[in-house]
Amino acid sequence: LRGILKKLPKKYRDPLFLSDIKGLKQQEVANQLKQSLSTTKSKIQRARKLIAKGFMDCCGLQENANGNLVGEIQAKEDCKVCS
């Protein structure tokens, strides 16, 4: 996860960190980053999708019909996503 987070563009990483790691409400994140609530929500959603894509590209997980990641993590020594 750390490698995937590092690769996220700052514009997505910062709102996600404040919301999902620090536990701020999305309105608080928007206020802190001086952007609209809708922009903040969209960037957090985009960050989550990029993280899921990173897990699929790197670790061999797949998305099921409900949109959840499933499978067993398969570490790749030559992974360009998390290394």
KOLMI-377398 format. One record per residue (C-alpha): residue number from 1; chain; x, y, z. Coordinates in steps of 0.25 Angstrom, whole numbers, padded with zeros to 4 digits, always signed. Each point is the difference from the previous one (the first is absolute). Example, Ala and Ser with C-alpha at 12.3 -4.5 7.8 and 13.67 -1.06 7.14 Angstrom:
<atoms>
[1,"A",[+0049,-0018,+0031]]
[2,"A",[+0006,+0014,-0002]]
</atoms>
This chain:
<atoms>
[1,"A",[+0000,+0000,+0000]]
[2,"A",[+0011,+0010,+0003]]
[3,"A",[+0006,-0001,-0014]]
[4,"A",[-0013,+0002,-0006]]
[5,"A",[-0003,+0012,+0009]]
[6,"A",[+0013,+0006,-0003]]
[7,"A",[-0003,-0001,-0015]]
[8,"A",[-0013,+0008,+0001]]
[9,"A",[+0000,+0014,-0005]]
[10,"A",[+0001,+0010,+0011]]
[11,"A",[-0014,+0006,-0004]]
[12,"A",[-0006,-0014,+0003]]
[13,"A",[+0009,-0005,+0012]]
[14,"A",[-0002,+0012,+0009]]
[15,"A",[-0015,+0000,+0000]]
[16,"A",[+0000,-0015,+0002]]
[17,"A",[+0010,+0001,+0011]]
[18,"A",[-0008,+0010,+0008]]
[19,"A",[-0013,-0007,-0002]]
[20,"A",[+0003,-0015,+0001]]
[21,"A",[+0013,+0000,+0008]]
[22,"A",[-0002,+0013,+0009]]
[23,"A",[-0015,-0002,+0001]]
[24,"A",[-0005,+0014,-0004]]
[25,"A",[-0013,+0002,-0005]]
[26,"A",[+0000,+0003,-0015]]
[27,"A",[-0005,+0014,+0002]]
[28,"A",[+0011,+0002,+0010]]
[29,"A",[+0010,-0005,-0011]]
[30,"A",[-0006,+0009,-0010]]
[31,"A",[+0001,+0012,+0010]]
[32,"A",[+0015,-0003,+0003]]
[33,"A",[+0004,-0002,-0015]]
[34,"A",[-0008,+0012,-0004]]
[35,"A",[-0009,-0007,-0010]]
[36,"A",[-0014,-0003,-0002]]
[37,"A",[-0007,-0012,+0007]]
[38,"A",[-0003,-0006,-0014]]
[39,"A",[+0014,+0001,-0005]]
[40,"A",[+0005,-0006,+0013]]
[41,"A",[-0010,-0012,-0001]]
[42,"A",[+0004,-0002,-0014]]
[43,"A",[+0015,+0000,+0003]]
[44,"A",[-0002,-0010,+0012]]
[45,"A",[-0008,-0009,-0009]]
[46,"A",[+0010,+0000,-0011]]
[47,"A",[+0011,-0003,+0010]]
[48,"A",[-0007,-0012,+0005]]
[49,"A",[-0002,-0005,-0015]]
[50,"A",[+0015,+0002,-0002]]
[51,"A",[+0004,-0008,+0012]]
[52,"A",[-0009,-0011,-0004]]
[53,"A",[+0006,+0000,-0014]]
[54,"A",[+0014,+0000,+0006]]
[55,"A",[-0004,-0013,+0008]]
[56,"A",[-0006,-0006,-0013]]
[57,"A",[+0013,+0004,-0008]]
[58,"A",[+0010,-0004,+0011]]
[59,"A",[-0006,-0011,+0008]]
[60,"A",[-0009,-0008,-0009]]
[61,"A",[-0013,+0004,+0007]]
[62,"A",[-0013,+0001,-0008]]
[63,"A",[-0012,+0008,+0001]]
[64,"A",[-0013,-0008,+0003]]
[65,"A",[-0014,+0003,-0005]]
[66,"A",[-0002,+0008,+0013]]
[67,"A",[+0012,+0009,-0003]]
[68,"A",[+0008,-0007,+0011]]
[69,"A",[+0014,-0004,-0001]]
[70,"A",[+0002,-0015,+0001]]
[71,"A",[+0011,-0011,-0001]]
[72,"A",[+0013,-0003,+0006]]
[73,"A",[+0011,+0010,+0000]]
[74,"A",[+0011,-0004,-0009]]
[75,"A",[+0013,+0008,+0002]]
[76,"A",[+0008,+0003,-0013]]
[77,"A",[+0015,+0002,+0002]]
[78,"A",[+0000,+0009,-0012]]
[79,"A",[-0012,+0008,+0003]]
[80,"A",[+0000,+0014,-0005]]
[81,"A",[-0012,+0004,+0008]]
[82,"A",[+0005,-0002,+0014]]
[83,"A",[+0015,-0001,-0001]]
</atoms>
